[in-house]
Amino acid sequence: MTPGVEIDADRIALAVTALPHVAGLHSGRFGEIATLLPGRRIAGVRIRPGGITIGVTGRYPATVTEIGDGVRAAIGPVDHPVHVHIGDVAPAAAIACLDTTSGLPRP
C-alpha cells in the first residue's frame, strides 16, 4: 500500500491468508483483533490510528521471523506501524489431515 492511501482490511486479509506460512487469521484470545465494518466483522485485522495489528495462525515449520516478515511484505508499505500477533501455530500433521472444503479432520 502506498502511504496516504486508505487502508483496506479486506485486501489485507486476502493478502495475508494467501501466504504459505499462514494457516489463517487469528482474532486473539478474546476476539480483540478485528475490524468492524457495517454489517460485518473482519477477524484477524485491526486498523487503528496508531497502527495495524494482524493476528495469524502460523503454519509449521515456518519460524516466527518468517511469518512476521511475510505478513509485513504482503501488506506492503503503509504509513502506520504493523504489529503481527501469532496466536497459534498449526502443526504439520493437522494441516495434512484437514479436509480442504470443510476445514474439519478427515475421517
C-alpha positions as a Markdown table, in Angstrom:
| # | Residue | x | y | z |
|---|---|---|---|---|
| 1 | Met | 0.0 | 0.0 | 0.0 |
| 2 | Thr | 1.2 | 3.4 | -0.8 |
| 3 | Pro | 1.4 | 5.8 | 2.2 |
| 4 | Gly | -1.5 | 8.2 | 2.3 |
| 5 | Val | -3.9 | 5.7 | 0.6 |
| 6 | Glu | -6.8 | 4.4 | 2.6 |
| 7 | Ile | -6.1 | 1.1 | 4.3 |
| 8 | Asp | -8.4 | -1.7 | 3.2 |
| 9 | Ala | -9.0 | -4.5 | 5.8 |
| 10 | Asp | -10.4 | -6.9 | 3.2 |
| 11 | Arg | -7.3 | -6.5 | 0.9 |
| 12 | Ile | -5.0 | -7.1 | 3.9 |
| 13 | Ala | -7.0 | -10.2 | 4.9 |
| 14 | Leu | -6.8 | -11.7 | 1.4 |
| 15 | Ala | -3.1 | -10.9 | 1.0 |
| 16 | Val | -2.2 | -12.4 | 4.4 |
| 17 | Thr | -4.2 | -15.6 | 4.0 |
| 18 | Ala | -2.6 | -16.3 | 0.7 |
| 19 | Leu | 0.8 | -16.6 | 2.3 |
| 20 | Pro | 2.2 | -20.2 | 2.5 |
| 21 | His | 3.4 | -19.6 | 6.1 |
| 22 | Val | -0.1 | -18.5 | 7.3 |
| 23 | Ala | -2.8 | -21.1 | 8.0 |
| 24 | Gly | -5.4 | -18.5 | 8.7 |
| 25 | Leu | -6.3 | -15.3 | 10.5 |
| 26 | His | -6.5 | -15.2 | 14.3 |
| 27 | Ser | -8.6 | -12.7 | 16.2 |
| 28 | Gly | -6.7 | -13.1 | 19.5 |
| 29 | Arg | -7.7 | -14.7 | 22.8 |
| 30 | Phe | -10.8 | -12.5 | 23.3 |
| 31 | Gly | -11.5 | -11.7 | 19.7 |
| 32 | Glu | -10.0 | -8.2 | 20.1 |
| 33 | Ile | -8.1 | -8.3 | 16.8 |
| 34 | Ala | -10.8 | -7.3 | 14.4 |
| 35 | Thr | -12.1 | -4.6 | 12.1 |
| 36 | Leu | -15.8 | -3.8 | 12.4 |
| 37 | Leu | -17.5 | -2.7 | 9.2 |
| 38 | Pro | -21.2 | -2.0 | 8.6 |
| 39 | Gly | -22.9 | -5.4 | 8.9 |
| 40 | Arg | -19.8 | -7.5 | 9.3 |
| 41 | Arg | -16.5 | -8.1 | 11.1 |
| 42 | Ile | -13.1 | -9.0 | 9.7 |
| 43 | Ala | -11.4 | -11.1 | 12.3 |
| 44 | Gly | -7.6 | -11.0 | 12.5 |
| 45 | Val | -7.2 | -7.5 | 11.1 |
| 46 | Arg | -7.4 | -4.4 | 13.4 |
| 47 | Ile | -6.8 | -1.0 | 12.0 |
| 48 | Arg | -6.4 | 1.9 | 14.4 |
| 49 | Pro | -4.9 | 5.4 | 14.0 |
| 50 | Gly | -1.8 | 4.2 | 16.0 |
| 51 | Gly | -1.1 | 1.1 | 13.9 |
| 52 | Ile | -2.3 | -2.0 | 12.2 |
| 53 | Thr | -2.4 | -5.4 | 14.1 |
| 54 | Ile | -2.6 | -8.6 | 12.1 |
| 55 | Gly | -3.4 | -11.8 | 14.0 |
| 56 | Val | -2.4 | -15.1 | 12.3 |
| 57 | Thr | -2.1 | -18.8 | 12.9 |
| 58 | Gly | 1.2 | -19.7 | 11.5 |
| 59 | Arg | 2.0 | -22.9 | 9.5 |
| 60 | Tyr | 4.7 | -25.2 | 10.9 |
| 61 | Pro | 7.7 | -25.4 | 10.2 |
| 62 | Ala | 7.8 | -21.6 | 9.5 |
| 63 | Thr | 9.6 | -19.5 | 12.1 |
| 64 | Val | 8.2 | -16.5 | 13.9 |
| 65 | Thr | 10.5 | -14.3 | 11.9 |
| 66 | Glu | 9.5 | -15.8 | 8.5 |
| 67 | Ile | 5.8 | -15.4 | 9.4 |
| 68 | Gly | 6.2 | -11.8 | 10.6 |
| 69 | Asp | 8.3 | -10.8 | 7.6 |
| 70 | Gly | 5.9 | -12.4 | 5.2 |
| 71 | Val | 2.9 | -10.7 | 6.7 |
| 72 | Arg | 4.6 | -7.3 | 6.6 |
| 73 | Ala | 5.7 | -7.8 | 3.0 |
| 74 | Ala | 2.2 | -8.9 | 1.9 |
| 75 | Ile | 0.7 | -5.7 | 3.4 |
| 76 | Gly | 3.3 | -3.6 | 1.7 |
| 77 | Pro | 4.5 | -0.1 | 2.7 |
| 78 | Val | 2.0 | 1.8 | 4.9 |
| 79 | Asp | 2.3 | 4.9 | 7.0 |
| 80 | His | 1.4 | 3.1 | 10.2 |
| 81 | Pro | 3.4 | 0.6 | 12.4 |
| 82 | Val | 2.4 | -3.0 | 11.6 |
| 83 | His | 2.2 | -5.4 | 14.5 |
| 84 | Val | 2.0 | -9.2 | 13.8 |
| 85 | His | 0.4 | -11.3 | 16.5 |
| 86 | Ile | 1.0 | -15.0 | 16.1 |
| 87 | Gly | -1.9 | -16.5 | 18.1 |
| 88 | Asp | -1.2 | -20.2 | 17.2 |
| 89 | Val | 0.8 | -22.5 | 15.0 |
| 90 | Ala | -0.8 | -25.3 | 13.1 |
| 91 | Pro | 1.2 | -28.5 | 13.3 |
| 92 | Ala | 2.2 | -30.1 | 10.1 |
| 93 | Ala | 0.2 | -33.3 | 10.8 |
| 94 | Ala | -3.0 | -31.4 | 11.5 |
| 95 | Ile | -2.7 | -29.5 | 8.2 |
| 96 | Ala | -2.3 | -32.6 | 6.2 |
| 97 | Cys | -5.3 | -34.3 | 7.9 |
| 98 | Leu | -7.8 | -31.4 | 7.3 |
| 99 | Asp | -10.5 | -31.6 | 4.6 |
| 100 | Thr | -9.8 | -28.6 | 2.5 |
| 101 | Thr | -13.5 | -28.0 | 1.9 |
| 102 | Ser | -14.8 | -28.0 | 5.4 |
| 103 | Gly | -11.6 | -27.5 | 7.5 |
| 104 | Leu | -12.6 | -30.5 | 9.6 |
| 105 | Pro | -10.4 | -33.5 | 10.3 |
| 106 | Arg | -10.7 | -36.2 | 7.6 |
| 107 | Pro | -12.4 | -39.5 | 8.7 |
